[in-house]
C-alpha cells in the first residue's frame, strides 16, 4: 500500500485528498465511493463523517453496503 494524492470535485468544490491504497486507480475509486456516500447523508452526518480518517470512512461504507439494498 502507498499514499496517493487524488484531485477531486465535490459539490462544486475542488480539493485534494490523500488516500492510502494499493494503486492510484484504487485510490480514485475509493474517493468516488466516498463522494457518492456523502450525498446520502444529512448535513450533520456529513460533518461528522468528514472528520473521520479515510480508513474509518471506508469501513463505514463497507458496512452500509453490506446491510443495505443498494
VEXNUKOL-674873 format. One record per residue: residue number from 1; x, y, z of N, C-alpha, C in turn. Coordinates in Angstrom, 2 decimals, decimal comma. Layout:
% VEXNUKOL-674873
{num = NUM&nc1 = X&nc2 = Y&nc3 = Z&cac1 = X&cac2 = Y&cac3 = Z&cc1 = X&cc2 = Y&cc3 = Z}
...
***
This chain:
% VEXNUKOL-674873
{num = 1&nc1 = 0,84&nc2 = -1,18&nc3 = 0,00&cac1 = 0,00&cac2 = 0,00&cac3 = 0,00&cc1 = 0,89&cc2 = 1,24&cc3 = 0,00}
{num = 2&nc1 = 0,35&nc2 = 2,29&nc3 = -0,59&cac1 = 1,07&cac2 = 3,56&cac3 = -0,66&cc1 = 0,05&cc2 = 4,69&cc3 = -0,52}
{num = 3&nc1 = 0,56&nc2 = 5,88&nc3 = -0,31&cac1 = -0,29&cac2 = 7,07&cac3 = -0,22&cc1 = -0,38&cc2 = 7,72&cc3 = -1,59}
{num = 4&nc1 = -1,59&nc2 = 8,12&nc3 = -1,98&cac1 = -1,81&cac2 = 8,77&cac3 = -3,27&cc1 = -2,58&cc2 = 10,06&cc3 = -3,07}
{num = 5&nc1 = -2,25&nc2 = 11,05&nc3 = -3,87&cac1 = -2,96&cac2 = 12,32&cac3 = -3,86&cc1 = -4,00&cc2 = 12,27&cc3 = -4,98}
{num = 6&nc1 = -5,26&nc2 = 12,42&nc3 = -4,62&cac1 = -6,35&cac2 = 12,36&cac3 = -5,59&cc1 = -7,00&cc2 = 13,73&cc3 = -5,68}
{num = 7&nc1 = -7,05&nc2 = 14,28&nc3 = -6,88&cac1 = -7,76&cac2 = 15,54&cac3 = -7,12&cc1 = -9,23&cc2 = 15,21&cc3 = -7,30}
{num = 8&nc1 = -10,08&nc2 = 15,95&nc3 = -6,62&cac1 = -11,50&cac2 = 15,63&cac3 = -6,67&cc1 = -12,34&cc2 = 16,90&cc3 = -6,68}
{num = 9&nc1 = -13,58&nc2 = 16,74&nc3 = -7,08&cac1 = -14,54&cac2 = 17,84&cac3 = -7,03&cc1 = -15,79&cc2 = 17,29&cc3 = -6,36}
{num = 10&nc1 = -16,21&nc2 = 17,93&nc3 = -5,30&cac1 = -17,42&cac2 = 17,53&cac3 = -4,59&cc1 = -18,26&cc2 = 18,77&cc3 = -4,36}
{num = 11&nc1 = -19,48&nc2 = 18,74&nc3 = -4,83&cac1 = -20,41&cac2 = 19,87&cac3 = -4,68&cc1 = -19,81&cc2 = 21,15&cc3 = -5,24}
{num = 12&nc1 = -19,09&nc2 = 21,04&nc3 = -6,34&cac1 = -18,52&cac2 = 22,22&cac3 = -6,99&cc1 = -17,24&cc2 = 22,73&cc3 = -6,36}
{num = 13&nc1 = -16,74&nc2 = 22,03&nc3 = -5,34&cac1 = -15,52&cac2 = 22,46&cac3 = -4,66&cc1 = -14,39&cc2 = 21,50&cc3 = -5,03}
{num = 14&nc1 = -13,32&nc2 = 22,06&nc3 = -5,58&cac1 = -12,15&cac2 = 21,25&cac3 = -5,93&cc1 = -11,28&cc2 = 21,09&cc3 = -4,70}
{num = 15&nc1 = -10,78&nc2 = 19,86&nc3 = -4,50&cac1 = -9,90&cac2 = 19,63&cac3 = -3,37&cc1 = -8,97&cc2 = 18,47&cc3 = -3,68}
{num = 16&nc1 = -7,96&nc2 = 18,33&nc3 = -2,86&cac1 = -7,03&cac2 = 17,22&cac3 = -2,96&cc1 = -7,22&cc2 = 16,34&cc3 = -1,73}
{num = 17&nc1 = -7,24&nc2 = 15,04&nc3 = -1,95&cac1 = -7,42&cac2 = 14,09&cac3 = -0,86&cc1 = -6,25&cc2 = 13,12&cc3 = -0,89}
{num = 18&nc1 = -5,67&nc2 = 12,86&nc3 = 0,28&cac1 = -4,60&cac2 = 11,88&cac3 = 0,38&cc1 = -5,22&cc2 = 10,57&cc3 = 0,83}
{num = 19&nc1 = -4,98&nc2 = 9,52&nc3 = 0,04&cac1 = -5,61&cac2 = 8,22&cac3 = 0,28&cc1 = -4,55&cc2 = 7,13&cc3 = 0,29}
{num = 20&nc1 = -4,68&nc2 = 6,20&nc3 = 1,23&cac1 = -3,80&cac2 = 5,03&cac3 = 1,26&cc1 = -4,50&cc2 = 3,91&cc3 = 0,51}
{num = 21&nc1 = -3,86&nc2 = 3,41&nc3 = -0,54&cac1 = -4,48&cac2 = 2,38&cac3 = -1,37&cc1 = -3,41&cc2 = 1,54&cc3 = -2,04}
{num = 22&nc1 = -3,85&nc2 = 0,47&nc3 = -2,70&cac1 = -2,93&cac2 = -0,42&cac3 = -3,39&cc1 = -2,44&cc2 = 0,15&cc3 = -4,72}
{num = 23&nc1 = -3,22&nc2 = 1,03&nc3 = -5,33&cac1 = -2,85&cac2 = 1,60&cac3 = -6,62&cc1 = -3,51&cc2 = 2,96&cc3 = -6,78}
{num = 24&nc1 = -3,02&nc2 = 3,78&nc3 = -7,73&cac1 = -3,69&cac2 = 5,06&cac3 = -7,97&cc1 = -5,15&cc2 = 4,89&cc3 = -8,40}
{num = 25&nc1 = -5,41&nc2 = 3,84&nc3 = -9,17&cac1 = -6,78&cac2 = 3,58&cac3 = -9,62&cc1 = -7,70&cc2 = 3,26&cc3 = -8,44}
{num = 26&nc1 = -7,19&nc2 = 2,45&nc3 = -7,50&cac1 = -7,99&cac2 = 2,11&cac3 = -6,32&cc1 = -8,24&cc2 = 3,35&cc3 = -5,47}
{num = 27&nc1 = -7,25&nc2 = 4,22&nc3 = -5,37&cac1 = -7,41&cac2 = 5,46&cac3 = -4,60&cc1 = -8,53&cc2 = 6,31&cc3 = -5,20}
{num = 28&nc1 = -8,56&nc2 = 6,43&nc3 = -6,53&cac1 = -9,61&cac2 = 7,21&cac3 = -7,19&cc1 = -10,99&cc2 = 6,58&cc3 = -6,98}
{num = 29&nc1 = -11,06&nc2 = 5,25&nc3 = -7,04&cac1 = -12,33&cac2 = 4,56&cac3 = -6,80&cc1 = -12,83&cc2 = 4,81&cc3 = -5,38}
{num = 30&nc1 = -11,90&nc2 = 4,73&nc3 = -4,41&cac1 = -12,28&cac2 = 4,96&cac3 = -3,01&cc1 = -12,86&cc2 = 6,36&cc3 = -2,83}
{num = 31&nc1 = -12,22&nc2 = 7,35&nc3 = -3,43&cac1 = -12,70&cac2 = 8,73&cac3 = -3,31&cc1 = -14,06&cc2 = 8,87&cc3 = -3,97}
{num = 32&nc1 = -14,27&nc2 = 8,23&nc3 = -5,12&cac1 = -15,57&cac2 = 8,29&cac3 = -5,79&cc1 = -16,68&cc2 = 7,68&cc3 = -4,94}
{num = 33&nc1 = -16,38&nc2 = 6,56&nc3 = -4,29&cac1 = -17,36&cac2 = 5,90&cac3 = -3,43&cc1 = -17,69&cc2 = 6,79&cc3 = -2,24}
{num = 34&nc1 = -16,68&nc2 = 7,42&nc3 = -1,65&cac1 = -16,90&cac2 = 8,31&cac3 = -0,51&cc1 = -17,78&cc2 = 9,48&cc3 = -0,93}
{num = 35&nc1 = -17,52&nc2 = 10,07&nc3 = -2,08&cac1 = -18,33&cac2 = 11,21&cac3 = -2,55&cc1 = -19,78&cc2 = 10,79&cc3 = -2,78}
{num = 36&nc1 = -19,99&nc2 = 9,62&nc3 = -3,37&cac1 = -21,34&cac2 = 9,12&cac3 = -3,59&cc1 = -22,05&cc2 = 8,91&cc3 = -2,26}
{num = 37&nc1 = -21,35&nc2 = 8,30&nc3 = -1,30&cac1 = -21,93&cac2 = 8,01&cac3 = 0,01&cc1 = -22,31&cc2 = 9,30&cc3 = 0,74}
{num = 38&nc1 = -21,47&nc2 = 10,32&nc3 = 0,65&cac1 = -21,75&cac2 = 11,57&cac3 = 1,35&cc1 = -23,04&cc2 = 12,22&cc3 = 0,85}
{num = 39&nc1 = -23,41&nc2 = 11,99&nc3 = -0,39&cac1 = -24,66&cac2 = 12,53&cac3 = -0,92&cc1 = -25,88&cc2 = 11,95&cc3 = -0,19}
{num = 40&nc1 = -25,72&nc2 = 10,77&nc3 = 0,42&cac1 = -26,82&cac2 = 10,11&cac3 = 1,12&cc1 = -26,98&cc2 = 10,60&cc3 = 2,56}
{num = 41&nc1 = -26,04&nc2 = 11,38&nc3 = 3,05&cac1 = -26,03&cac2 = 11,80&cac3 = 4,45&cc1 = -26,68&cc2 = 13,17&cc3 = 4,64}
{num = 42&nc1 = -27,19&nc2 = 13,38&nc3 = 5,84&cac1 = -27,69&cac2 = 14,72&cac3 = 6,20&cc1 = -26,47&cc2 = 15,62&cc3 = 6,43}
{num = 43&nc1 = -26,70&nc2 = 16,93&nc3 = 6,51&cac1 = -25,59&cac2 = 17,86&cac3 = 6,72&cc1 = -24,83&cc2 = 17,55&cc3 = 8,01}
{num = 44&nc1 = -25,55&nc2 = 17,25&nc3 = 9,07&cac1 = -24,91&cac2 = 16,94&cac3 = 10,36&cc1 = -24,09&cc2 = 15,65&cc3 = 10,26}
{num = 45&nc1 = -24,64&nc2 = 14,63&nc3 = 9,62&cac1 = -23,92&cac2 = 13,37&cac3 = 9,45&cc1 = -22,69&cc2 = 13,58&cc3 = 8,58}
{num = 46&nc1 = -22,84&nc2 = 14,41&nc3 = 7,55&cac1 = -21,73&cac2 = 14,69&cac3 = 6,64&cc1 = -20,55&cc2 = 15,32&cc3 = 7,38}
{num = 47&nc1 = -20,83&nc2 = 16,27&nc3 = 8,27&cac1 = -19,77&cac2 = 16,92&cac3 = 9,04&cc1 = -19,03&cc2 = 15,91&cc3 = 9,91}
{num = 48&nc1 = -19,77&nc2 = 15,04&nc3 = 10,57&cac1 = -19,14&cac2 = 14,02&cac3 = 11,41&cc1 = -18,33&cc2 = 13,04&cc3 = 10,58}
{num = 49&nc1 = -18,88&nc2 = 12,65&nc3 = 9,43&cac1 = -18,22&cac2 = 11,69&cac3 = 8,55&cc1 = -16,90&cc2 = 12,25&cc3 = 8,02}
{num = 50&nc1 = -16,90&nc2 = 13,53&nc3 = 7,65&cac1 = -15,71&cac2 = 14,15&cac3 = 7,07&cc1 = -14,57&cc2 = 14,26&cc3 = 8,08}
{num = 51&nc1 = -14,88&nc2 = 14,23&nc3 = 9,37&cac1 = -13,84&cac2 = 14,32&cac3 = 10,40&cc1 = -13,12&cc2 = 12,99&cc3 = 10,62}
{num = 52&nc1 = -13,69&nc2 = 11,90&nc3 = 10,12&cac1 = -13,11&cac2 = 10,57&cac3 = 10,30&cc1 = -11,93&cc2 = 10,35&cc3 = 9,36}
{num = 53&nc1 = -11,06&nc2 = 9,43&nc3 = 9,73&cac1 = -9,95&cac2 = 9,06&cac3 = 8,85&cc1 = -10,50&cc2 = 8,32&cc3 = 7,63}
{num = 54&nc1 = -9,70&nc2 = 8,26&nc3 = 6,58&cac1 = -10,11&cac2 = 7,56&cac3 = 5,35&cc1 = -10,46&cc2 = 6,11&cc3 = 5,66}
{num = 55&nc1 = -9,66&nc2 = 5,46&nc3 = 6,48&cac1 = -9,88&cac2 = 4,05&cac3 = 6,81&cc1 = -11,24&cc2 = 3,87&cc3 = 7,50}
{num = 56&nc1 = -11,56&nc2 = 4,73&nc3 = 8,44&cac1 = -12,84&cac2 = 4,64&cac3 = 9,13&cc1 = -14,00&cc2 = 4,93&cc3 = 8,18}
{num = 57&nc1 = -13,80&nc2 = 5,89&nc3 = 7,28&cac1 = -14,84&cac2 = 6,19&cac3 = 6,29&cc1 = -15,13&cc2 = 4,96&cc3 = 5,43}
{num = 58&nc1 = -14,07&nc2 = 4,31&nc3 = 4,96&cac1 = -14,25&cac2 = 3,14&cac3 = 4,10&cc1 = -14,91&cc2 = 1,99&cc3 = 4,87}
{num = 59&nc1 = -14,57&nc2 = 1,81&nc3 = 6,14&cac1 = -15,20&cac2 = 0,76&cac3 = 6,94&cc1 = -16,70&cc2 = 1,02&cc3 = 7,11}
{num = 60&nc1 = -17,07&nc2 = 2,27&nc3 = 7,34&cac1 = -18,49&cac2 = 2,62&cac3 = 7,46&cc1 = -19,22&cc2 = 2,34&cc3 = 6,15}
{num = 61&nc1 = -18,61&nc2 = 2,71&nc3 = 5,04&cac1 = -19,23&cac2 = 2,49&cac3 = 3,73&cc1 = -19,38&cc2 = 0,99&cc3 = 3,47}
{num = 62&nc1 = -18,37&nc2 = 0,20&nc3 = 3,80&cac1 = -18,46&cac2 = -1,26&cac3 = 3,61&cc1 = -19,61&cc2 = -1,84&cc3 = 4,42}
{num = 63&nc1 = -19,75&nc2 = -1,40&nc3 = 5,67&cac1 = -20,86&cac2 = -1,87&cac3 = 6,50&cc1 = -22,20&cc2 = -1,44&cc3 = 5,91}
{num = 64&nc1 = -22,28&nc2 = -0,21&nc3 = 5,45&cac1 = -23,51&cac2 = 0,31&cac3 = 4,85&cc1 = -23,91&cc2 = -0,53&cc3 = 3,63}
{num = 65&nc1 = -22,94&nc2 = -0,80&nc3 = 2,77&cac1 = -23,23&cac2 = -1,58&cac3 = 1,57&cc1 = -23,61&cc2 = -3,02&cc3 = 1,90}
{num = 66&nc1 = -23,01&nc2 = -3,56&nc3 = 2,92&cac1 = -23,29&cac2 = -4,94&cac3 = 3,32&cc1 = -24,73&cc2 = -5,09&cc3 = 3,82}
{num = 67&nc1 = -25,24&nc2 = -4,08&nc3 = 4,51&cac1 = -26,55&cac2 = -4,20&cac3 = 5,14&cc1 = -27,66&cc2 = -3,42&cc3 = 4,45}
{num = 68&nc1 = -27,36&nc2 = -2,81&nc3 = 3,32&cac1 = -28,40&cac2 = -2,04&cac3 = 2,62&cc1 = -28,83&cc2 = -2,77&cc3 = 1,36}
{num = 69&nc1 = -29,84&nc2 = -2,25&nc3 = 0,73&cac1 = -30,35&cac2 = -2,84&cac3 = -0,51&cc1 = -29,76&cc2 = -2,17&cc3 = -1,74}
{num = 70&nc1 = -28,67&nc2 = -1,44&nc3 = -1,58&cac1 = -28,06&cac2 = -0,70&cac3 = -2,70&cc1 = -27,53&cc2 = -1,66&cc3 = -3,71}
***
